[in-house]
Each structure stands twice: as C-alpha cells, then as structure tokens.
Amino acid sequence: MDRTFRIHVAAEMCGISEGLIRAWERRYGVLKPKRTPSGYRAYTTADIELLRRLKKLTEEGVSIAEAVKLLPKLRREVKEHLGADDAALPKVPKEQQLRAWKEQIIAAAERLDQQAIEAVLDEAMASLPPVTFFEEVLTPIQREVGERWHAGTLSVAEEHLITQAARQRVMTLLHQAPRRAKRHVVCACFPNEDHELGLMGAALRFRHAGWRVTFLGARTPVEHLERVVQAVEPDVVALSCVNDDGSKAFDATLTQMLAVVPKGTPCVVGGSAAFRHEAIVEVHGAKLLRDDDAWGALLEG
C-alpha cells in the first residue's frame, strides 16, 4: 500500500500551508483524503504531487478556480509520473528508516552512548523537515522511552540522555524557524510539570505556521504566567500537562491558570494528562489540541 502522511507533513512536503490545503478541499473539492482510524487526514504521494502542481500553477498566475478545471488532466499526469519515475517526488524516509533510527537511539541509550544518540538524531534532523522530524522521529521515541521506563527496562539515566539530546535539537529548530508574526501565542507547562518536550513541539508547529511564540517552558508558576500574558497580550495561551496527579489536582491547577488569562483570550491544552481529563478541559471552556483537526481550527481561526 502507498504510504500516507498527516496533513502537517503533507503541507511541508508540498510547500502549501495546512490552512490553504483545507480551503482548497472545502471550496473546490481538490482532494478527498482518506481518514485514519484516529480521524486524521491521510494524504498519499499522489495527493502531494497533485498539490505541488496546483501550487506551481497558482504561482504562475493561474487562479485556483481556473486551476481546478485542469484536475482531470493533472491527475492523469500525476499517475503517469508516478508510474514512470518517482524521483521528482519529495522524499521522506520510509517506515523502515524511521524504525531503524528509533532502534539505534534506544540501543545507544542502553549503552549510555550520548555521542551515538546525537549522531542518529542529527542524521534524522538533516533528512526531514522540522515538524516532520519532531512528529515522526522524536514523538515515537519519547513514547517508547516512556513505556520502557514504566516497564522498568529503561532507567532515568537513559531517558535523560535521549531527552536532553532531543531537547537541544528542538531548541535549534525553534531558533531557525521562520520569524513571521501574524499572531502571538504564549506556551507554558503546568506549575508541577517537568516534561516540556511536547510543548516545544507545539511551539515549533506554531512557529512554522507563522506565529510569534513566547515560550515559558517547564514548571511555569501561575503568577509568572499572569505577568507575561498581561504584558504581551497574546492571541492564544497554550498549556501542557503530562504528569497526572488525578482529576481534582488537574481541575484545581487548570482553574488557577485560566483565572489569570485575560477574558476572551482562547486557551488550548495538550499533553497526556490533559487528554485523560478532556471533560474537565471542556467544562472550563478551553480547547484540547488532540489531533490535526483541532490544530487546523486553531491555526486557521
């Protein structure tokens, strides 16, 4: 079966924003991507090549309304192109390579070989667009590290080696990200939250969508969040919570943090603890950043 990609990966591969892809689908029926069992849009290499050709036409001065009239011809060309030679398609490593990188990093951590961990991460980072690197390499690795830590097959030392190396590279990608600033988001972890890598990934995605990011990171005291949001007046506040101390503690902390966010400022929440307490998030009027549709609604809205 042809490999498929989530919308943010497809957007990076074809050079079109997620919002524009959705707009073309909604207004012109350009594509009708399949959905994964989790509800994510799934784009094939043919879908991505078709988007690239539509982008090229619009850059040449053809309106999208006129370009879509050429869809039957473009689809035939894409089919012939894929059948004859896929060398021109944007390349993202196959599943085997992604799995190999993950296995090499875990094995290096078990040997306590930080240099080897960094070498594999650098190879992956050089091979992938920034957001794709985070989503398809770092996220699965962090998930497996967490599972192995809970199972007792990986110690805190190995977990720290991987997390530190990953964090350094995401910080580099954040510094290198575009600095457009159509909107502004403040990103902060709950006051008792040490895990900030997921929040860094969210910040990376905001930056590549053209947002200015104020990143407060792990263990953000409520009073510090209040001072920052009052000073910078962000368009959105993004909070992250991974550690789960139970529903009462989550509810109490979220209540405190939302109380210092200016009235009318949207607040989004992510992290595994937030996902487990989705009902509490909704009761407070915040939005859960669980999937691509939630991201799309935020970045477009």
Order of alpha helices (4+ residues) and beta strands (2+ residues): beta-alpha-alpha-beta-beta-alpha-alpha-alpha-alpha-alpha-alpha-alpha-alpha-beta-alpha-beta-alpha-beta-alpha-beta-alpha-alpha-beta-alpha
